[in-house]
Amino acid sequence: MIEAYKDTMGFFRDKIKKILSDKKLNIDEATEFYVVNLLTSLSHIPSASSQCDHRQALALILAKASDAQNLQEKFLGFKTLGDQALFISGFFSDSLKEKIVDVDYYMTMGIHAYQVLSGLSTHRQFSSVFLEMAMKFHFLVDALAELSEECQMTSNEDLLRVYDRWSTTKSERLLQILRDGGLDPLQIKKEKKFH
């Protein structure tokens, strides 16, 4: 799929623009560029999916970033934390099912990291990018999950896994997948209310 594009960045830019447009989610151009650049840089890491489990635990990254004495180290630490949390919870949330921590943990860490970065940033535009990343983190995770499915990096054929992700994110896209598979959790909740 990526081979049809002249560059990886162009591929991710087009895909992210389409997904966000389909979801009617507006993000600032600078935020969109940040997400596309993140995806592009991570796509050049060999076997990113297999390395996710071997990367440093988010709690350790948070501790190092929080304890960092100089602003640059602190900034880079929180940026690493936010970026890893976004990427893993978007692209590899299914891999977290058997782990001690789940996708909620990753999402909480990512939101926190981008909120801190917004306050640390001395440049107004970067500050607003990180604030938007924090505020729309759930939507960005869902957009990356959709991109992951399009690239066939994860499989959502198991409706139970889709339901688990939907119950966390309340994604309209995942709700539609469930409905297409014959399961409507909103209807089930309504029926339970009346019994």
RODO-2510 file (C-alpha; in nm, 4 decimals, decimal comma):
residues 195
     n   res          X          Y          Z
     1     m     0,0000     0,0000     0,0000
     2     i     0,2778     0,2458     0,0953
     3     e     0,4736     0,1420    -0,2159
     4     a     0,2247     0,3312    -0,4379
     5     y     0,3445     0,6586    -0,2831
     6     k     0,6683     0,8375    -0,3585
     7     d     0,7318     0,8888     0,0112
     8     t     0,6071     0,7524     0,3407
     9     m     0,5135     1,0969     0,4675
    10     g     0,2811     1,1510     0,1711
    11     f     0,1132     0,8176     0,2392
    12     f     0,0504     0,8954     0,6070
    13     r    -0,0576     1,2543     0,5306
    14     d    -0,3212     1,1391     0,2794
    15     k    -0,4478     0,8590     0,5038
    16     i    -0,4705     1,0751     0,8168
    17     k    -0,6433     1,3576     0,6255
    18     k    -0,9026     1,1149     0,4879
    19     i    -0,9672     0,9431     0,8213
    20     l    -1,0036     1,2741     1,0058
    21     s    -1,2285     1,4091     0,7306
    22     d    -1,4482     1,0969     0,7403
    23     k    -1,4769     1,1361     1,1182
    24     k    -1,5493     1,5093     1,0806
    25     l    -1,2672     1,5732     1,3249
    26     n    -1,0892     1,9009     1,2764
    27     i    -0,7364     1,9418     1,4008
    28     d    -0,4951     2,2234     1,3434
    29     e    -0,2613     2,1829     1,0467
    30     a     0,0410     2,1901     1,2779
    31     t    -0,1084     1,9082     1,4892
    32     e    -0,1802     1,7045     1,1776
    33     f     0,1801     1,7572     1,0657
    34     y     0,3033     1,6424     1,4079
    35     v     0,1013     1,3180     1,3880
    36     v     0,2109     1,2494     1,0291
    37     n     0,5737     1,3189     1,1180
    38     l     0,5487     1,0872     1,4202
    39     l     0,4084     0,8056     1,2057
    40     t     0,6731     0,8611     0,9396
    41     s     0,9593     0,8533     1,1889
    42     l     0,8249     0,5411     1,3618
    43     s     0,7710     0,3611     1,0304
    44     h     1,1471     0,3680     0,9746
    45     i     1,2132     0,1774     1,2970
    46     p     1,2621    -0,1876     1,2049
    47     s     0,9808    -0,4092     1,3284
    48     a     0,8097    -0,1440     1,5411
    49     s     0,5376    -0,3836     1,6516
    50     s     0,7815    -0,6392     1,7892
    51     q     0,9802    -0,3714     1,9704
    52     c     0,6786    -0,2275     2,1543
    53     d     0,6923    -0,4887     2,4289
    54     h     1,0655    -0,4392     2,4767
    55     r     1,0632    -0,0647     2,5099
    56     q     1,1041     0,1013     2,8414
    57     a     0,7912     0,0962     3,0557
    58     l     0,5893     0,4161     3,0421
    59     a     0,6094     0,4556     3,4200
    60     l     0,9908     0,4627     3,3995
    61     i     0,9824     0,7189     3,1185
    62     l     0,7440     0,9293     3,3277
    63     a     0,9689     0,9045     3,6336
    64     k     1,2810     1,0038     3,4375
    65     a     1,1002     1,2919     3,2668
    66     s     0,9557     1,4176     3,5948
    67     d     1,2943     1,3990     3,7707
    68     a     1,4931     1,5563     3,4851
    69     q     1,6812     1,8633     3,6022
    70     n     1,7153     2,0485     3,2750
    71     l     1,4234     2,1616     3,0600
    72     q     1,5447     1,9892     2,7419
    73     e     1,5673     1,6471     2,9111
    74     k     1,2273     1,6983     3,0712
    75     f     1,0754     1,8029     2,7366
    76     l     1,2258     1,5062     2,5474
    77     g     1,1154     1,2655     2,8197
    78     f     0,7535     1,3783     2,8119
    79     k     0,7582     1,3869     2,4310
    80     t     0,8805     1,0246     2,4237
    81     l     0,6116     0,9306     2,6745
    82     g     0,3296     1,0960     2,4788
    83     d     0,4446     0,9703     2,1409
    84     q     0,4893     0,6090     2,2561
    85     a     0,1553     0,6102     2,4364
    86     l    -0,0226     0,7446     2,1274
    87     f     0,1462     0,5058     1,8861
    88     i     0,1020     0,1916     2,0962
    89     s    -0,2567     0,2643     2,2017
    90     g    -0,3486     0,3472     1,8416
    91     f    -0,1635     0,0816     1,6479
    92     f    -0,1159    -0,1976     1,8977
    93     s    -0,3965    -0,1771     2,1543
    94     d    -0,4825    -0,5428     2,0897
    95     s    -0,1351    -0,6400     2,2089
    96     l    -0,2138    -0,4885     2,5508
    97     k    -0,4931    -0,7381     2,6246
    98     e    -0,2705    -0,9862     2,8071
    99     k    -0,0595    -0,7219     2,9792
   100     i    -0,0775    -0,5918     3,3348
   101     v    -0,1704    -0,2479     3,2028
   102     d    -0,4336    -0,1888     2,9372
   103     v    -0,5075     0,0728     2,6744
   104     d    -0,6690     0,3049     2,9340
   105     y    -0,3343     0,3286     3,1107
   106     y    -0,1544     0,4162     2,7870
   107     m    -0,4161     0,6757     2,6994
   108     t    -0,3991     0,8361     3,0449
   109     m    -0,0200     0,8530     3,0246
   110     g    -0,0331     1,0025     2,6747
   111     i    -0,2854     1,2697     2,7693
   112     h    -0,0809     1,3613     3,0764
   113     a     0,2428     1,3790     2,8765
   114     y     0,0977     1,6128     2,6132
   115     q    -0,0619     1,8330     2,8816
   116     v     0,2762     1,8705     3,0514
   117     l     0,4452     1,9402     2,7164
   118     s     0,1927     2,2134     2,6475
   119     g     0,3002     2,3860     2,9679
   120     l     0,6729     2,3250     2,9135
   121     s     0,6843     2,4536     2,5581
   122     t     0,8135     2,8069     2,5225
   123     h     0,6929     2,8338     2,1626
   124     r     0,3207     2,9213     2,1396
   125     q     0,2510     2,7049     1,8335
   126     f     0,4103     2,3958     1,9896
   127     s     0,2202     2,4610     2,3092
   128     s    -0,1098     2,4665     2,1196
   129     v    -0,0183     2,1484     1,9255
   130     f     0,0500     1,9579     2,2467
   131     l    -0,2644     2,0929     2,4119
   132     e    -0,4727     1,9785     2,1139
   133     m    -0,2991     1,6388     2,1214
   134     a    -0,4019     1,6030     2,4874
   135     m    -0,7585     1,7207     2,4318
   136     k    -0,8180     1,5006     2,1256
   137     f    -0,6038     1,2045     2,2298
   138     h    -0,8952     0,9557     2,2242
   139     f    -0,9915     1,0645     1,8720
   140     l    -0,6317     1,0432     1,7514
   141     v    -0,5992     0,6922     1,8977
   142     d    -0,9105     0,5885     1,7084
   143     a    -0,7767     0,7432     1,3873
   144     l    -0,4478     0,5527     1,4250
   145     a    -0,6397     0,2316     1,4978
   146     e    -0,8333     0,2777     1,1752
   147     l    -0,5109     0,3423     0,9848
   148     s    -0,3614     0,0322     1,1441
   149     e    -0,6571    -0,1748     1,0262
   150     e    -0,6262    -0,0345     0,6745
   151     c    -0,2585    -0,1278     0,6722
   152     q    -0,3526    -0,4719     0,8080
   153     m    -0,1235    -0,4318     1,1080
   154     t    -0,3963    -0,5521     1,3476
   155     s    -0,7006    -0,7693     1,3100
   156     n    -1,0430    -0,6738     1,4435
   157     e    -1,2284    -0,9855     1,3336
   158     d    -1,2810    -1,0863     1,6945
   159     l    -1,5912    -0,8925     1,7988
   160     l    -1,5032    -0,9288     2,1655
   161     r    -1,1785    -0,7382     2,1141
   162     v    -1,3656    -0,4765     1,9118
   163     y    -1,6217    -0,4494     2,1910
   164     d    -1,3444    -0,4073     2,4508
   165     r    -1,1907    -0,1260     2,2473
   166     w    -1,5312     0,0344     2,1870
   167     s    -1,6145     0,0246     2,5593
   168     t    -1,2944     0,2177     2,6265
   169     t    -1,3027     0,4696     2,3420
   170     k    -1,6759     0,4897     2,2533
   171     s    -1,5596     0,5190     1,8923
   172     e    -1,8386     0,5536     1,6343
   173     r    -1,6268     0,3540     1,3878
   174     l    -1,5915     0,0619     1,6267
   175     l    -1,9623     0,0807     1,7095
   176     q    -2,0351     0,0453     1,3381
   177     i    -1,8027    -0,2576     1,3123
   178     l    -1,9930    -0,4159     1,6027
   179     r    -2,3279    -0,3391     1,4413
   180     d    -2,2081    -0,4798     1,1088
   181     g    -2,1101    -0,7934     1,2995
   182     g    -2,4595    -0,8217     1,4472
   183     l    -2,3854    -0,6757     1,7914
   184     d    -2,5287    -0,3435     1,9073
   185     p    -2,4075    -0,2674     2,2614
   186     l    -2,6247     0,0452     2,2832
   187     q    -2,9361    -0,1585     2,2107
   188     i    -2,8324    -0,4189     2,4687
   189     k    -2,7953    -0,1453     2,7327
   190     k    -3,1427    -0,0091     2,6494
   191     e    -3,2941    -0,3561     2,6789
   192     k    -3,1241    -0,4146     3,0159
   193     k    -3,2723    -0,0886     3,1474
   194     f    -3,6249    -0,2087     3,0830
   195     h    -3,5815    -0,5512     3,2501
***
